[in-house]
Amino acid sequence: MNFLAQFLALLRMNLANERSRLGSVLTIVIGVSCTVAVLVSMLAMGTGARAQAEGDVHDDEAIVIAQGA
């Protein structure tokens, strides 16, 4: 049996038993979805913060701070 035939047999078997494991399936799907949403939002906030910090930088401006301040 080749890989594709084995894969299709396992997929068919798992999908046939999905109704009996509906709670577990929904828990996994919701958990993975929430994890992906959190990671994407954290990456978006990091990108926005970097763009904000680099957007206010000008080559002709300098900040002078006293030593020990």
Contact map, one row per residue, 1 for C-alpha under 8 A:
111011000000000000000000000000000000000000000000000000000000000000000
111111000000000000000000000000000000000000000000000000000000000000000
111111100000000000000000000000000000000000000000000000000000000000000
011111110000000000000000000000000000000000000000000000000000000000000
111111111000000000000000000000000000000000000000000000000000000000000
111111111100000000000000000000000000000000000000000000000000000000000
001111111110000000000000000000000000000000000000000000000000000000000
000111111111000000000000000000000000000000000000000000000000000000000
000011111111100000000000000000000000000000000000000000000000000000000
000001111111110000000000000000000000000000000000000000000000000000000
000000111111111000000000000000000000000000000000000000000000000000000
000000011111111100000000000000000000000000000000000000000000000000000
000000001111111110000000000000000000000000000000000000000000000000000
000000000111111111000000000000000000000000000000000000000000000000000
000000000011111111000000000000000000000000000000000000000000000000000
000000000001111111100000000000000000000000000000000000000000000000000
000000000000111111111000000000000000000000000000000000000000000000000
000000000000011111111100100000000000000000000000000000000000000000000
000000000000000111111100000000000000000000000000000000000000000000000
000000000000000011111100000000000000000000000000000000000000000000000
000000000000000011111111100000000000000000000000000000000000000000000
000000000000000001111111110000000000000000000000000000000000000000000
000000000000000000001111111000000000000000000000000000000000000000000
000000000000000000001111111100000000000000000000000000000000000000000
000000000000000001001111111110000000000000000000000000000000000000000
000000000000000000000111111111000000000000000000000000000000000000000
000000000000000000000011111111100000000000000000000000000000000000000
000000000000000000000001111111110000000000000000000000000000000000000
000000000000000000000000111111111000000000000000000000000000000000000
000000000000000000000000011111111100000000000000000000000000000000000
000000000000000000000000001111111110000000000000000000000000000000000
000000000000000000000000000111111111000000000000000000000000000000000
000000000000000000000000000011111111100000000000000000000000000000000
000000000000000000000000000001111111110000000000000000000000000000000
000000000000000000000000000000111111111000000000000000000000000000000
000000000000000000000000000000011111111100000000000000000000000000000
000000000000000000000000000000001111111110000000000000000000000000000
000000000000000000000000000000000111111111000000000000000000000000000
000000000000000000000000000000000011111111100000000000000000000000000
000000000000000000000000000000000001111111110000000000000000000000000
000000000000000000000000000000000000111111111000000000000000000000000
000000000000000000000000000000000000011111111100000000000000000000000
000000000000000000000000000000000000001111111110000000000000000000000
000000000000000000000000000000000000000111111111000000000000000000000
000000000000000000000000000000000000000011111111100000000000000000000
000000000000000000000000000000000000000001111111110000000000000000000
000000000000000000000000000000000000000000111111111000000000000000000
000000000000000000000000000000000000000000011111111100000000000000000
000000000000000000000000000000000000000000001111111110000000000000000
000000000000000000000000000000000000000000000111111111000000000000000
000000000000000000000000000000000000000000000011111111100000000000000
000000000000000000000000000000000000000000000001111111110000000000000
000000000000000000000000000000000000000000000000111111111000000000000
000000000000000000000000000000000000000000000000011111111000000000000
000000000000000000000000000000000000000000000000001111111000000000000
000000000000000000000000000000000000000000000000000111111100000000000
000000000000000000000000000000000000000000000000000011111110000000000
000000000000000000000000000000000000000000000000000000011111100000000
000000000000000000000000000000000000000000000000000000001111110000000
000000000000000000000000000000000000000000000000000000000111110000000
000000000000000000000000000000000000000000000000000000000111111000000
000000000000000000000000000000000000000000000000000000000011111100000
000000000000000000000000000000000000000000000000000000000000111110000
000000000000000000000000000000000000000000000000000000000000011111000
000000000000000000000000000000000000000000000000000000000000001111101
000000000000000000000000000000000000000000000000000000000000000111111
000000000000000000000000000000000000000000000000000000000000000011111
000000000000000000000000000000000000000000000000000000000000000001111
000000000000000000000000000000000000000000000000000000000000000011111
